[in-house]
């Protein structure tokens, strides 16, 4: 049977530290056009493996119903740290009928860069702020940092206190991000997308409207102040912060603000692309 005829579309699944994402896309010449993107907040290592399998079973059914072959399944920082890697891999493969991979941080950085640079060209910087790690890439250098919005939330609570400033100062002494500084910077990942939606006052996610939008550091400051004055329950009702993302968003914004300072940039661009698209790039 002709595989292309059996599956006219392609799909990828990104199993991250804070969420699991399905992308169903159509290949058009050298580009990918997203048909469906579905996100489920699931904290790998905190929640049951049974729930992950239930989410993935729904993803598989949806992908196949849309005529998409699941081409790639990647697992990132939480899986890299997991003690039960083999059990995890076997469970995912059994549900999806596709062999998943636990990718390195550097490969994660490279795949995110591959997706974004395909649209915006070489020489840019991509910053993928996830739940458990952050990946930076400029096409020549690839760096994975074991810090993300969820990791910071677990370390410091929903609003970082005075200790954050000292922690950040000490942390950045240990890593070299000079090769990534002073570049046009595209931030990807759930925290960046949520930030973009809040700044642009979007009521629903619209990839086309959000893609490439500029956000200034002053905007980040304004959103931090606004969210810090809201209750947890109210934060979690805001567009982009549903299903628990409101718990970790302020930590994620503190981290993005710190990255901007160290990268010596006063604005970022939001991209809705990233790892799940990179997995499908030829």
MIDREN-612280 format. One record per residue: residue number from 1; chain; x, y, z of N, C-alpha, C in turn. Coordinates in pm, whole numbers, plus 32768, in hexadecimal, padded with zeros to 4 digits. Atoms other than C-alpha are relative to their C-alpha. Layout:
N
REC:NUM:A:X:Y:Z:X:Y:Z:X:Y:Z
...
end
This chain:
282
REC:1:A:8056:7F87:8000:8000:8000:8000:8058:807C:8000
REC:2:A:7FB7:7F81:8004:8078:815F:7FB0:7FEA:804B:8083
REC:3:A:800C:7FBF:7F7C:80C4:81FE:8105:7FCA:808D:7FF4
REC:4:A:802C:7F75:8010:808E:835F:8082:7F68:8006:7FEC
REC:5:A:8090:8002:8018:7F32:8304:8005:7FB6:7FD6:807E
REC:6:A:8041:802E:7F86:7EE0:8250:8149:8000:806E:8069
REC:7:A:7FF3:7F94:7F9F:7F5B:8377:8218:8029:8080:7FB8
REC:8:A:7FDE:7F87:8049:7F45:84C1:815A:8042:806C:8056
REC:9:A:7FC7:7F9D:7FA6:7FB5:8585:828F:8064:7FBE:805F
REC:10:A:7F9C:8033:7FA2:80C6:8564:8395:7FE5:803B:808B
REC:11:A:8016:7FD2:7F77:80C9:8589:850E:807D:7FE8:8054
REC:12:A:7F95:8014:7F9F:81C0:85AE:862A:7FC8:8019:808B
REC:13:A:802A:7FEE:7F76:81A0:85A0:87A3:807B:8024:8053
REC:14:A:7F97:7FCF:7FA7:8275:8661:889C:7FD1:7FE8:8090
REC:15:A:8022:8021:7F75:8269:85CD:89FB:8064:804B:8059
REC:16:A:7FA7:7FAC:7FB1:82FB:86DF:8AD6:7FEE:7FEE:8095
REC:17:A:8006:8008:7F6E:831F:871F:8C49:7F7B:802F:8037
REC:18:A:807C:7FC5:7FCC:81E0:87EA:8C70:7F87:7FE5:7FA6
REC:19:A:8070:8016:805B:8110:8795:8B3E:8026:7F9C:7F92
REC:20:A:7FF0:805D:8070:80DF:869C:8A24:7FB2:803A:7F8B
REC:21:A:803A:7FB6:8071:809B:872A:88C9:7FFD:7FA8:7F83
REC:22:A:8011:8042:8080:8014:8693:878A:7FFD:8069:7F91
REC:23:A:8006:7FAE:8079:8056:8736:8639:7FD8:7FA7:7F8C
REC:24:A:8026:803F:807F:7F9E:86C2:8502:8014:8069:7F94
REC:25:A:7FDC:7F9C:8065:8024:876D:83CB:7FF6:7FC7:7F73
REC:26:A:8000:8023:808E:800F:876E:8254:8080:8034:7FC2
REC:27:A:7F86:7FD5:8044:814B:8779:8185:7FDB:8047:7F7E
REC:28:A:8019:7FB1:8078:813D:888A:807D:8086:802F:7FCA
REC:29:A:7F7C:7FE6:8039:8274:8894:7FA2:8069:7FEF:806E
REC:30:A:7F98:800D:7F99:838B:88DF:809E:7FD1:802E:808A
REC:31:A:8034:7FCC:7F81:82A6:8958:81B4:7F9D:7FA1:8040
REC:32:A:8066:8049:7FB7:81C2:88C9:82BD:7F90:8060:8025
REC:33:A:8072:7FB0:7FD5:8066:8950:82F5:7FB5:7FB4:806C
REC:34:A:8043:8041:7F90:7FD3:88FF:8447:7F6B:7FF5:7FE6
REC:35:A:8090:8016:800C:7E7A:8867:8432:7FBF:7FFD:808B
REC:36:A:8032:800B:7F77:7E49:8816:85A2:8077:8002:805F
REC:37:A:7F9F:8006:7F92:7F13:885D:86DB:7FB0:7FEE:8081
REC:38:A:804A:801B:7F85:7E96:87C8:881F:8062:7FF4:8073
REC:39:A:7FA8:7FFD:7F8C:7F36:8807:8971:7FB7:7FCC:807A
REC:40:A:8034:802F:7F80:7EF9:874A:8AB4:806B:8019:8069
REC:41:A:7FA2:7FEA:7F93:7F9F:87C2:8BF2:800C:7F7E:804E
REC:42:A:7FE3:807E:7FBB:8042:868C:8C87:808D:8008:8034
REC:43:A:7F7B:7FF2:7FC4:8165:8696:8D78:8041:7F78:8013
REC:44:A:7FBC:8081:8000:8241:856D:8D2D:8054:7FF4:807F
REC:45:A:7FB9:8015:7F83:82C9:84DE:8E71:7FAB:801F:807A
REC:46:A:805B:7FDF:7F93:81AF:8570:8F43:7F7B:7FB7:7FF3
REC:47:A:8081:8040:8018:807E:84D2:8EA3:8015:7F71:7FD1
REC:48:A:7FF6:808F:801E:8030:8367:8E58:801F:7FE6:7F6D
REC:49:A:7FE2:802B:8088:80B3:82B5:8D26:7F80:7FDB:7FB7
REC:50:A:8081:8024:803C:7F4F:823E:8CED:7FBE:8079:7FC0
REC:51:A:803E:7F88:803A:7EDA:83A4:8CB3:8048:8029:7F80
REC:52:A:7FB6:7FE2:8079:7FF1:83E1:8BB9:7FD3:7FA5:7F8E
REC:53:A:8029:8060:8066:7F8D:82A6:8AFF:7F74:8020:7FCC
REC:54:A:8086:7FD9:802A:7E23:831C:8AF9:8005:8077:7FA2
REC:55:A:7FF0:7F8B:8056:7E8B:846C:8A66:8036:7FD6:7F77
REC:56:A:7FC2:802A:807D:7F64:83C2:8961:7FA2:7FAA:7FAA
REC:57:A:8061:8050:804B:7E51:82CD:8901:7F9E:805D:7FB7
REC:58:A:8058:7F9D:8040:7D6D:83F8:88BC:8048:8044:7F8C
REC:59:A:7FB1:7FC1:806A:7E85:849D:87F2:800B:7FA4:7F87
REC:60:A:7FF2:8060:806F:7EB8:8362:8722:7F7D:7FF7:7FB2
REC:61:A:8082:800A:8042:7D44:8344:86D9:7FE2:807C:7FAD
REC:62:A:8019:7F83:8047:7D2C:84B2:8677:8057:800B:7F83
REC:63:A:7FA4:7FF8:8073:7E5F:84A5:8596:7FD2:7FA4:7F90
REC:64:A:8029:8061:8066:7DE6:836D:84E2:7F7A:8027:7FC1
REC:65:A:8082:7FD6:8038:7C84:83F8:84BC:8011:8071:7F9C
REC:66:A:7FE4:7F92:805C:7D1D:8523:8409:8059:7FD6:7F8B
REC:67:A:7FAE:8032:806E:7DE7:8445:8322:8093:801E:8010
REC:68:A:7F73:7FDF:7FE6:7F36:8487:83C8:804B:7F88:8039
REC:69:A:7FA5:8065:7FC9:8053:8396:8403:8057:8043:8069
REC:70:A:7FA9:7FCB:7F97:810B:83D3:854B:8090:7FDD:7FDB
REC:71:A:7F79:8016:8034:826D:83FF:84C8:806B:8004:806D
REC:72:A:7F98:7FF1:7F9A:8328:845E:8606:7FC1:801F:8087
REC:73:A:802A:7FE8:7F76:82FA:845B:877F:807F:801B:8051
REC:74:A:7F88:7FDA:7FB4:83F9:8512:8857:7FDD:801C:8091
REC:75:A:800F:7FE6:7F71:8422:8521:89CF:807A:8050:802C
REC:76:A:7F96:7FA1:7FE1:84F0:8630:8A75:802F:7FF9:8091
REC:77:A:7FB6:7FF9:7F82:8578:86A2:8BC8:7FCD:7FA3:806C
REC:78:A:8034:8057:7F95:848F:85E9:8CB5:8021:7F6E:7FE4
REC:79:A:7FDD:8089:8025:84CB:84A7:8BF5:8096:7FE8:800C
REC:80:A:7F6E:800F:7FF2:8642:84E8:8BF1:8026:7FE4:8091
REC:81:A:7FE3:8011:7F71:8636:84F3:8D6F:7FBA:7F86:803C
REC:82:A:8052:806C:7FC9:8541:83D2:8D98:8053:7F85:8025
REC:83:A:7FBD:807B:7FD5:85B2:829D:8E56:7FC5:7F86:7FB9
REC:84:A:8044:8071:8040:84B9:81BF:8D9D:7FF8:8012:7F68
REC:85:A:7FFF:7FE1:808F:8522:8216:8C3A:7FCA:7F8E:7FAA
REC:86:A:802A:8071:8053:84EE:80B8:8BAB:7F6B:7FE7:800B
REC:87:A:8090:8012:7FEB:8394:8094:8C45:7FB3:806C:7FB6
REC:88:A:803F:7F8D:8041:8339:81EC:8BC0:7FFE:7FEE:7F69
REC:89:A:7FF5:8013:8091:83B4:81A5:8A5F:7FA6:7F8F:7FD0
REC:90:A:8052:8073:8027:8305:8054:8A50:7F6B:8022:8005
REC:91:A:808D:7FDC:7FF2:81BA:80E3:8ACB:7FD3:805C:7F8F
REC:92:A:8021:7FA2:806B:81C0:81FF:89CC:7FF9:7FB9:7F7A
REC:93:A:7FFF:804A:807F:8219:8118:88AC:7F85:7FA6:7FF3
REC:94:A:8074:8059:8002:8103:8027:890A:7F81:804B:7FDC
REC:95:A:8079:7FB0:801A:7FFD:813C:88FD:8001:803C:7F74
REC:96:A:7FF9:7FB5:807E:8078:81F8:87CA:8023:7FAC:7F86
REC:97:A:7FD3:8057:806D:80FD:80D3:86FB:8076:803D:7FB6
REC:98:A:7F8A:7FBD:8037:822D:81AF:86BC:806B:8002:806D
REC:99:A:7F94:8000:7F9F:8381:8197:8765:8026:808F:8024
REC:100:A:7FDB:7F77:7FD8:83BF:82D6:8830:8097:800A:8018
REC:101:A:7F74:7FE9:7FE0:8514:8373:886C:800C:8064:8072
REC:102:A:7FDA:7F9B:7F9D:85A0:8421:899D:8076:804A:7FC3
REC:103:A:7F98:7FB5:8046:8667:8534:88F4:8054:8050:8062
REC:104:A:7FA7:7FAF:7FAC:878E:85F1:8983:7FD5:8092:7FFC
REC:105:A:801F:7F71:7FFF:8773:875F:89E0:8035:8047:7F86
REC:106:A:7FC4:7FC0:8076:885B:87BE:88C3:7FAF:7FE0:7F82
REC:107:A:8052:8023:8075:8787:8700:87C6:7F7B:804B:8005
REC:108:A:807B:7FB2:7FEF:8651:87A9:8853:8015:808F:7FCF
REC:109:A:7FDF:7F78:802B:86F8:88FB:881E:800C:8007:7F68
REC:110:A:7FEA:8001:8091:875D:889F:86BB:7F7D:7FF0:7FB3
REC:111:A:807F:8016:8045:8600:8825:865A:7FA7:807C:8007
REC:112:A:804F:7F85:7FF4:8557:895F:86E0:8036:806A:7F9F
REC:113:A:7FC0:7F9F:805A:8651:8A35:8620:7FDF:7FDD:7F6E
REC:114:A:801C:802C:8089:8617:8967:84E6:7F76:802D:7FD2
REC:115:A:8089:7FDB:8023:84A1:89AB:84EE:7FF1:8097:7FED
REC:116:A:8012:7F6F:8004:84B7:8B21:8535:8054:803F:7F91
REC:117:A:7FA8:7FC4:8065:85E0:8B6F:8451:7FD2:7FDF:7F72
REC:118:A:8036:8022:8083:852F:8AC3:8330:7FA2:806E:7FCE
REC:119:A:805C:7F92:8022:8438:8BE5:833C:8048:8086:8000
REC:120:A:7FC6:7F7C:7FEC:8512:8D06:83B3:8091:800D:7FD3
REC:121:A:7F78:7FFA:8033:8668:8CAC:8328:806A:7FE3:8069
REC:122:A:7F91:8022:7FA8:87BB:8C5C:83BA:8031:807B:804E
REC:123:A:7FC2:7F94:7FB4:8876:8D29:84BD:7FAB:8036:8071
REC:124:A:8056:7FD4:7F92:8751:8D5A:85A8:8022:7FB0:807D
REC:125:A:7FF5:804D:7F85:8742:8CE2:870F:7F76:7FC7:8020
REC:126:A:807C:803A:7FCE:8636:8BEF:8783:8013:7FDC:8093
REC:127:A:7FFF:801E:7F71:85E5:8BCA:88F4:7F80:7FB4:801F
REC:128:A:8072:8058:7FE4:8502:8AAA:8951:7FF3:7FF1:8098
REC:129:A:8015:8005:7F6F:8484:8AE1:8AB6:7F96:7F97:801E
REC:130:A:805D:806C:7FDF:83E9:899C:8B2A:7FE4:7FFB:8095
REC:131:A:801D:8011:7F73:8377:8917:8C75:807A:7FDD:8052
REC:132:A:7F8D:8030:7FB4:84B9:886C:8CDB:8086:8030:7FCE
REC:133:A:7F7F:7FD2:8037:85C3:8905:8BFA:7FE9:806F:7F9C
REC:134:A:8002:7F95:8064:8618:8A1F:8B0C:806F:7FE5:7F9B
REC:135:A:7F9E:801B:8069:86C6:89F2:89BF:801A:807E:7FAD
REC:136:A:7FD7:7F8F:8052:8789:8AFF:8904:804D:7FCD:7F88
REC:137:A:7FBA:802A:807A:8802:8AE0:879E:800E:8076:7FA1
REC:138:A:7FEB:7F98:8065:8899:8BC6:8698:802E:7FC6:7F7A
REC:139:A:7FD8:8041:807C:88E3:8AC8:8588:808B:7FC4:8006
REC:140:A:7F78:8033:7FEC:8A4B:8A90:85FA:8014:7FCC:808D
REC:141:A:7FF3:8026:7F73:8A2B:8A76:8772:7F78:7FD2:8034
REC:142:A:807B:8037:7FC9:892A:89A6:882C:8016:7FE6:8095
REC:143:A:7FF0:8008:7F6F:88F7:89BB:89A3:7F7C:7FDB:8041
REC:144:A:8076:8026:7FB1:8803:8911:8A90:801C:8021:8092
REC:145:A:7FF3:7FD8:7F73:87D1:89A4:8BEC:7F93:7FBA:8050
REC:146:A:8065:804A:7FB3:8720:88D0:8CF6:7FA9:805A:8058
REC:147:A:8059:7FA3:7FB9:863A:89F0:8D59:7F89:801D:7FA6
REC:148:A:8079:7FE0:804A:84D3:8A24:8CEE:7F96:8035:805F
REC:149:A:806A:7FC3:7FAF:838A:8AB6:8D67:7FD2:7FA4:8070
REC:150:A:802D:805E:7F99:831C:897D:8E21:806C:7FE7:8068
REC:151:A:7F90:8017:7FA4:8473:893F:8EB7:8010:8074:8061
REC:152:A:7FF6:7F8B:7FA9:847F:8AA3:8F3D:7F8B:8008:8061
REC:153:A:8076:8001:7FAB:831D:8A86:8FC5:8014:7F9E:8075
REC:154:A:7FE9:8064:7F97:837E:894D:9086:806C:802F:8061
REC:155:A:7F92:7FCE:7FAD:84B3:8A00:9108:7FD6:8079:8054
REC:156:A:8018:7F7D:7FC2:841E:8B55:9160:7F6E:8024:801A
REC:157:A:808C:7FDD:7FEE:82A3:8B47:9162:7FCB:8051:7F8D
REC:158:A:8040:7FC4:8076:81AF:8BFB:9083:8030:808E:7FE4
REC:159:A:7FC1:7F7D:8016:824D:8D55:90B7:808A:7FFE:8042
REC:160:A:7F7A:8001:7FC5:83C9:8D56:90E8:8014:8075:805F
REC:161:A:7FE3:7F97:7F9E:843E:8E1A:9217:8088:803E:7FE8
REC:162:A:7F7E:7FBC:800D:857C:8EE4:9257:8073:7FA1:7FE0
REC:163:A:7F93:8060:8018:864B:8DA5:9243:8018:7FE8:7F6D
REC:164:A:7FF1:8019:808F:860D:8D95:90CB:8075:804E:7FC5
REC:165:A:7F97:7FAB:8038:86F9:8EB6:907F:808A:7FC5:801A
REC:166:A:7F7E:803B:7FDE:881D:8E13:9136:8012:7F7C:7FB6
REC:167:A:7FF6:8080:8046:87CF:8CBD:90A4:8023:8016:7F6E
REC:168:A:7FE9:7FE4:808D:87C4:8D4E:8F43:808F:802F:7FE8
REC:169:A:7F78:7FCA:800F:890A:8E0D:8F70:8067:7F90:800C
REC:170:A:7FA2:806F:7FEC:89BE:8CD8:8FF3:7FF7:7F9B:7F8E
REC:171:A:8013:8064:8068:8928:8BF6:8EEA:8044:8027:7F7E
REC:172:A:7FC8:7FD4:8080:8993:8CC6:8DC1:8099:800A:8002
REC:173:A:7F6E:8005:7FF8:8AF9:8CC7:8E41:8035:7F79:7FD0
REC:174:A:7FD7:8088:8020:8B01:8B53:8DF3:7FEE:7FDA:7F6E
REC:175:A:8016:8021:808D:8A96:8B62:8C86:802E:8073:7FA6
REC:176:A:7FD0:7F9C:8060:8B16:8C17:8B53:7F97:8012:7F93
REC:177:A:8063:7FE6:8069:8A04:8CB4:8A83:802A:8072:7FA4
REC:178:A:7FCE:7F95:8056:8AE0:8DBA:89DC:7FF0:7FE1:7F6B
REC:179:A:8010:801C:8090:8AD5:8D00:888B:7F73:801A:7FCC
REC:180:A:808C:7FF0:8029:895B:8D34:8889:7FCD:8090:800E
REC:181:A:802D:7F79:7FDE:894E:8EA3:88EE:7FEE:805A:7F85
REC:182:A:8014:7F94:8061:88D6:8FCF:8825:7FD6:7FCF:7F75
REC:183:A:8036:8032:807E:8817:8F10:871A:7F69:8012:7FFD
REC:184:A:8091:8002:800C:86B6:8F1F:8693:7FD1:7F7D:803D
REC:185:A:801E:8075:7FAB:8614:8E31:878B:7F6F:7FD5:7FF5
REC:186:A:8085:803B:800B:84EB:8D4D:8755:7FED:7F9F:8075
REC:187:A:801C:8054:7F8D:845A:8CB6:8892:7F8B:7FA4:7FE0
REC:188:A:8069:8063:8019:838D:8B77:8874:7FE0:7FB9:8083
REC:189:A:8028:8049:7F89:82D7:8A9D:896D:7F83:803D:8040
REC:190:A:807E:7FD8:7FC5:81A0:8AB7:8A44:8003:8084:804A
REC:191:A:7FF7:7F82:7FB6:821A:8BD5:8B1F:8004:8076:7FA1
REC:192:A:7FF6:7F93:8061:8275:8CAD:89F3:7F7B:8017:7FB9
REC:193:A:8082:7FF3:8042:812A:8C65:8946:7F9A:8040:805E
REC:194:A:805C:7FC5:7F9E:8066:8CB4:8A84:801E:8094:8013
REC:195:A:7FD8:7F74:7FF3:812C:8DF8:8AAA:7FCB:8051:7F89
REC:196:A:802F:7FBB:8077:80DB:8E59:8945:7F69:8015:8002
REC:197:A:8091:7FF5:7FFA:7F69:8E14:8976:7FD5:806A:8065
REC:198:A:8022:7F9F:7F99:7F61:8EE4:8AB5:801E:808F:7FD2
REC:199:A:7FDA:7F7A:802E:801A:900C:8A1C:7FA2:8030:7F91
REC:200:A:8056:7FDB:8071:7F45:9007:88E1:7F6C:7FF7:8022
REC:201:A:808A:800B:7FD1:7E08:8FCC:89AE:7FAC:7FA7:7FA5
REC:202:A:8045:8061:8054:7DA9:8E9F:88DB:7FA7:7FA8:8056
REC:203:A:805D:8052:7FB4:7C79:8DDF:8952:800E:7F6B:7FE1
REC:204:A:7FE8:808A:8029:7CCF:8CA1:8893:8084:7FF8:7FB5
REC:205:A:7F81:8013:8045:7E0F:8C11:8806:7FED:8009:7F69
REC:206:A:8002:7FEF:8091:7E49:8C80:869F:8091:8008:7FD3
REC:207:A:7F73:8008:8025:7F9A:8C11:8617:8026:8069:7F9A
REC:208:A:7FDF:7F9F:8069:7F8B:8CF3:84E6:8009:808D:8037
REC:209:A:8000:7F79:7FC7:7F3A:8E29:85B3:8075:8015:8060
REC:210:A:7F97:7FF5:7F9B:8046:8DDE:86B7:808C:7FF1:7FC7
REC:211:A:7F7D:8021:8037:8162:8D63:85DC:8051:807C:7FDB
REC:212:A:7FA3:7F94:8020:8289:8E55:85D2:7FE3:8083:8047
REC:213:A:8023:7F84:7FBA:81E8:8F57:86B9:8070:8029:8061
REC:214:A:7F98:7FCB:7FA8:82DB:9035:8778:7FC8:801B:808B
REC:215:A:8022:7FE7:7F74:82D1:9046:88F3:8078:8047:803F
REC:216:A:7F94:7FB7:7FBF:839F:9148:89B2:800E:7FD6:8092
REC:217:A:7FE8:8023:7F73:843D:910D:8B06:7F9F:804C:805A
REC:218:A:8061:7FB1:7FB2:835B:9222:8B88:7F77:7FBC:8003
REC:219:A:807E:804B:8003:8231:914E:8B1B:8005:7F8C:8064
REC:220:A:7FF0:8071:7FA2:82B9:9028:8BE4:7FEE:8031:808F
REC:221:A:800C:7FC5:7F7B:82D9:9105:8D17:7F6C:801D:8021
REC:222:A:808D:7FDC:7FEB:8173:917E:8CED:7FAC:7F84:801A
REC:223:A:804E:807B:7FEF:80E9:901C:8CCE:801F:7FBF:8087
REC:224:A:7FDA:8038:7F7E:81AE:8FA5:8E00:7FB5:8048:8070
REC:225:A:8044:7FB2:7F98:811E:90BF:8ED3:7F6B:7FE1:8002
REC:226:A:808F:801D:8009:7FBD:907C:8E57:7FDF:7F76:8038
REC:227:A:801D:8089:7FD5:7FC9:8F04:8E90:801B:7FEC:8094
REC:228:A:7FDE:800F:7F73:806A:8F27:8FE5:7F90:8031:805C
REC:229:A:806E:7FCB:7FB0:7F36:8FE1:905C:7F81:7FAE:7FF7
REC:230:A:8076:8054:8012:7E44:8ECE:8FF4:8009:7F81:8053
REC:231:A:8002:8081:7FBA:7DDB:8D9A:90B4:8021:7F90:7F9F
REC:232:A:7FE1:8074:8052:7E45:8C45:9037:7F88:7FD9:7FAA
REC:233:A:8078:8029:8047:7CDE:8BF8:8FD5:7FE4:805D:7F8A
REC:234:A:801A:7FA0:806B:7CBB:8D36:8F08:8069:7FF6:7F92
REC:235:A:7F96:800F:8066:7E0D:8D0B:8E5D:7FE1:7F8C:7FA3
REC:236:A:8017:8078:8050:7DA9:8BB1:8DEA:7F85:8009:7FA6
REC:237:A:8070:7FED:805C:7C74:8C3C:8D3B:8026:8057:7F89
REC:238:A:7FD7:7FA7:806C:7D39:8D29:8C5C:8025:7FB1:7F83
REC:239:A:7FDB:8045:807C:7D68:8CCB:8AED:8096:7FE1:7FFC
REC:240:A:7F75:802C:8005:7EA8:8C04:8AC3:8033:7FC8:8082
REC:241:A:7FD3:802F:7F7C:7EBC:8BAF:8C36:7FA5:7F95:803A
REC:242:A:805C:8065:7FD0:7DAF:8AA6:8C4C:8049:7F80:8028
REC:243:A:7FD2:8087:7FDB:7DE1:894B:8CE0:8081:8001:8050
REC:244:A:7F8F:8002:7FA4:7EE6:89B0:8DDE:807B:804C:7FD5
REC:245:A:7F89:7FB5:8029:7FDD:8A7A:8D0D:800D:8081:8051
REC:246:A:7FFB:7F88:7FAD:7F7F:8BA5:8DE6:8052:7FEE:807E
REC:247:A:7FAF:801B:7F89:8035:8AFB:8F07:8092:8026:7FE9
REC:248:A:7F71:7FF4:801A:8188:8B14:8E5E:8025:8079:7FAB
REC:249:A:7FE4:7F97:8063:8165:8C3F:8D75:805A:806E:8036
REC:250:A:7FAF:7F90:7FCD:81FD:8D48:8E5B:8093:7FD9:8009
REC:251:A:7F75:8031:7FFE:8335:8C76:8E94:803A:7FFF:7F73
REC:252:A:7FD2:8001:808A:834D:8C49:8D1C:8020:808B:7FCC
REC:253:A:7FE8:7F76:802C:8334:8DBF:8CE3:807A:803D:8044
REC:254:A:7F85:7FD5:7FBC:843F:8E08:8DEA:8079:7FCB:7FB3
REC:255:A:7F91:8040:8045:851F:8D16:8D2F:8016:803F:7F76
REC:256:A:7FF2:7FBE:8081:84D8:8DB1:8BD9:803E:808B:8012
REC:257:A:7FC7:7F7D:7FE5:8523:8F08:8C6B:8095:7FF7:801E
REC:258:A:7F71:8014:7FE2:8670:8E88:8CF5:804E:7FDF:7F83
REC:259:A:7FBC:8024:807D:86C9:8DEF:8BA5:8013:807A:7FA8
REC:260:A:7FF5:7F85:804F:8682:8F38:8AF5:8072:8058:8033
REC:261:A:7F96:7FAF:7FC4:8767:8FED:8BE8:8089:7FC9:7FDD
REC:262:A:7F7E:803D:801B:8884:8EF8:8BB8:8022:7FFC:7F6B
REC:263:A:7FEA:8000:8091:8855:8EEB:8A3F:800E:808C:7FC7
REC:264:A:7FF2:7F73:8027:885C:9068:8A36:7FA0:8025:7F8E
REC:265:A:8067:7FDD:8062:8715:908C:8977:7F8D:8044:804C
REC:266:A:8070:7FBB:7FBE:85EF:9172:89C2:7F79:7FD5:7FCA
REC:267:A:807E:8036:8032:84EC:90B1:88FC:8016:7F73:7FCA
REC:268:A:7FFB:8086:8039:849B:8F53:8883:7F91:7FF4:7F98
REC:269:A:806D:8022:805A:83C7:8EBF:8770:7FC9:7F78:802B
REC:270:A:8040:807E:7FDA:82CD:8DAC:87BF:7FED:7FAB:7F83
REC:271:A:801A:805D:806D:82C5:8C7B:86DF:7FAE:7F8A:8035
REC:272:A:8053:8073:7FDB:81BF:8B6A:86EC:803A:7F7E:7FC9
REC:273:A:7FBC:8076:8034:82B2:8A7B:8644:8052:7FBF:8070
REC:274:A:7FAF:803C:7F98:83B3:89A8:86FB:8017:7F6C:7FE7
REC:275:A:7FD6:808C:8009:840D:8840:8745:7FA2:7FAB:7FAC
REC:276:A:805E:8058:8047:82CF:879C:86C2:8004:8015:7F6A
REC:277:A:7FEF:7FE5:808F:8303:8849:8571:8088:7FCE:7FCF
REC:278:A:7F7A:802F:8024:8477:87FC:856F:8005:7F6B:7FEB
REC:279:A:8004:8093:800E:842A:868B:8597:7FCE:7FD4:7F76
REC:280:A:803A:8022:8083:8373:8694:8449:804A:803F:7F8C
REC:281:A:7FB2:7FC3:806C:8471:8763:8387:805B:7F97:7FC2
REC:282:A:7FA8:805F:8044:852D:869B:8281:8091:8027:8011
end
